[in-house]
Amino acid sequence: MLDKLQEIKKIMEDDLREVTSTDRIQELKVKYLGKKGSLTQISKAMGSLSPDERPKAGQMVNEVRNHIEERLAAKLSELSQLQLAKQLAKEEIDVTLPGRNFILGSKHPVTMVIDQIKDIFLGMGYAIAEGPQVELDYYNFERLNLSVDHPAREMQDSFYISESVLLRTHTSPVQARTMDKLVPNPVKIICPGVVYRRDDDATHSPMFHQVEGLVVDKNISMADLKGTLLNFAKQMFGEDREIRLRPSYFPFTEPSAEVDISCMMCCGKGCRLCKDTGWIEILGSGMVHPNVLKMSGYDPEEVTGFAFGMGVERIAMLKYGIDDMRVLFENDVRFLSQF
């Protein structure tokens, strides 16, 4: 038995010299120390020895077992170190090389303006409401007091999907949907979002962004509307800005008004930007029409409200001095990098 143990140690050393991978280490461990391994088989044969021989034989078996485990562990450590050294050499980095500049993205100017508009109105206590872009004709027109024969309903102005479904032409349907949910409670919201119309030129686009606002409560007046829009104009375009309201017509407001701001280029004196008027139109507004309030379940005798709507691209063009709306959608990096 002692001769067999010495032979196992010798064969194991020969096998170990030929090992080149860690997988082979596991194979040798099974070969010698596994359930059917060489050393295990000798251990099982100890039962045939005399009582006097067993202690010495058991001691020798343990010594050989420890020797094999130590040699296999040492070889495994050696191979692991070699493998790590090769990997480090392959992945070597020259720390003396200059660093690489990462190109960082930035917000689109339209997104920047939307965020600023949101911040301004959130600061005035408004909530943000959203709604579907594919809208029902009922909410897009009827609930906003647009009669069946109103020009805005015609196919050349709107993208219809079916007779009763279209891509929303403004974010006003969100106001109607919100009033339905909140009646008879007060409403104070802005509705930012994408809208669609059949336009495509230097100052119009078939897809653009709007932000509309709505306030409904007791004792709301035109003075509240003017004060709100004046505060907005000053925060968006500068403290020197003034506004004026010109009579206009919108089916969903009565009275209605176009809102102009004093020209930021000439400060109201008259220039090319304002066409020598000293004023620049920025949005439409008015007091919510009683019919709109009634259709939403509000009593026009008890509450009043005002609404306004602005094109975000127009605000961005005025704020950043852009003369063609189409550049906002062409994704020219040379243009966008300025922001």
Residue pairs with C-beta under 8 A, 6 or more apart in sequence:
1 42
1 45
1 46
1 49
1 57
1 60
2 57
2 60
4 42
5 39
5 42
5 60
5 61
5 64
8 32
8 38
8 39
8 42
8 64
8 68
9 64
9 67
9 68
11 38
12 28
12 32
12 68
12 71
13 71
15 28
15 31
16 28
16 71
16 72
16 75
19 25
19 28
19 75
19 79
20 79
21 79
22 76
22 79
22 80
22 83
25 72
25 75
25 76
25 79
28 72
29 72
30 37
31 37
31 38
32 38
32 39
32 68
33 39
33 40
33 65
33 68
33 69
34 40
39 61
39 64
39 65
39 68
42 61
43 61
46 54
46 57
46 58
46 61
49 57
106 336
106 337
106 339
107 115
107 339
108 328
108 336
108 339
109 316
109 320
109 322
109 328
109 336
109 339
110 209
110 312
110 313
110 316
110 328
112 316
112 339
113 312
113 315
113 316
113 319
114 192
114 209
114 211
114 312
116 236
117 190
117 192
117 211
117 232
117 236
117 310
117 312
117 315
118 128
118 190
118 192
118 211
120 231
120 232
120 235
120 236
121 190
121 213
121 232
122 128
124 228
124 231
125 188
126 188
126 189
126 190
126 213
127 188
127 189
127 190
128 189
128 190
128 191
128 192
129 174
129 175
129 177
129 178
129 189
129 190
129 191
130 174
130 191
130 192
130 193
131 168
131 171
131 173
131 174
131 177
131 178
131 191
131 193
132 168
133 167
133 168
133 193
133 194
133 195
133 196
134 161
134 165
134 166
134 167
134 168
135 165
135 166
135 167
135 168
135 173
136 164
136 165
136 173
137 153
137 163
137 164
137 165
137 166
138 164
139 173
139 176
139 177
140 158
140 166
140 168
140 169
140 170
140 172
140 173
141 150
141 152
141 153
143 173
143 176
143 292
143 295
143 296
144 172
144 173
144 176
144 251
144 252
144 292
145 251
145 252
145 289
145 291
145 292
145 295
146 152
146 153
146 251
146 252
147 251
150 251
151 157
152 158
152 169
156 198
157 169
157 197
157 198
158 166
158 167
158 169
158 196
158 197
158 198
159 166
159 167
159 196
159 197
159 198
159 206
160 166
161 167
167 195
167 196
168 193
168 195
168 196
169 195
169 196
169 197
170 195
170 210
170 212
170 309
171 191
171 192
171 193
171 195
171 210
171 211
171 212
171 309
172 191
172 212
172 252
172 307
172 309
174 189
174 191
174 193
174 212
175 187
175 189
175 191
175 212
175 214
175 307
176 292
176 295
176 296
178 187
178 189
178 191
178 214
179 187
179 214
179 216
179 293
179 296
179 297
179 298
180 296
180 297
183 296
183 297
183 298
184 297
184 298
184 299
184 303
186 215
186 216
186 217
186 218
186 303
187 214
187 215
187 216
187 217
187 305
188 214
188 215
188 216
188 217
189 213
189 214
190 211
190 212
190 213
190 214
191 210
191 211
191 212
191 213
191 214
192 209
192 210
192 211
192 312
193 209
193 210
194 207
194 208
194 209
195 207
195 208
195 209
195 210
196 206
196 207
197 204
197 206
197 208
198 206
199 205
199 206
200 206
202 323
202 324
202 325
202 326
203 314
203 324
203 325
204 325
205 313
205 325
205 326
205 328
205 329
207 329
208 311
208 312
208 313
208 325
209 311
209 312
209 313
210 309
210 310
210 311
210 312
211 309
211 310
211 312
212 307
212 308
212 309
212 310
213 228
213 307
213 308
213 309
214 288
214 305
214 306
214 307
215 224
215 228
215 305
215 306
215 307
216 288
216 293
216 298
216 303
216 304
216 305
217 303
217 304
217 305
218 302
218 303
218 304
219 304
220 287
220 303
220 304
220 305
220 306
221 304
222 255
222 287
222 306
224 306
225 285
225 286
225 287
225 306
225 308
226 243
226 245
228 306
228 308
229 243
229 259
229 283
229 285
229 308
230 242
230 243
233 241
233 242
233 243
233 261
233 282
234 241
236 315
236 319
237 261
237 264
237 318
237 319
238 264
240 262
240 264
240 267
241 261
241 262
241 264
242 261
242 262
242 268
243 259
243 260
243 261
243 262
244 259
244 260
244 279
245 257
245 258
245 259
245 260
245 285
246 257
246 258
246 259
246 260
247 255
247 256
247 257
248 256
248 257
248 258
248 284
248 286
249 256
250 256
250 284
250 286
251 289
252 286
252 288
252 289
252 292
252 307
253 285
253 286
253 287
253 288
253 289
253 306
253 307
254 286
254 287
254 289
254 290
255 286
255 287
256 284
256 285
256 286
256 287
257 284
257 285
257 286
258 281
258 283
258 284
258 285
259 281
259 282
259 283
259 284
259 285
259 308
260 279
260 280
260 281
260 282
261 279
261 280
261 282
262 268
262 278
262 279
262 280
263 269
263 270
263 271
263 273
263 274
263 277
263 278
263 279
263 280
264 280
264 318
265 271
265 273
265 274
266 273
266 274
266 278
268 278
268 279
269 278
270 276
270 277
270 278
273 280
274 280
280 318
282 310
282 314
282 315
282 318
283 308
283 309
283 310
283 311
284 308
284 309
284 310
285 306
285 307
285 308
285 309
286 306
286 307
286 308
287 304
287 305
287 306
287 307
288 304
288 305
288 306
288 307
290 300
293 299
293 300
293 303
293 304
293 305
294 300
313 325
313 328
314 325
316 322
316 328
317 323
317 325
317 328
320 339
322 328
327 335
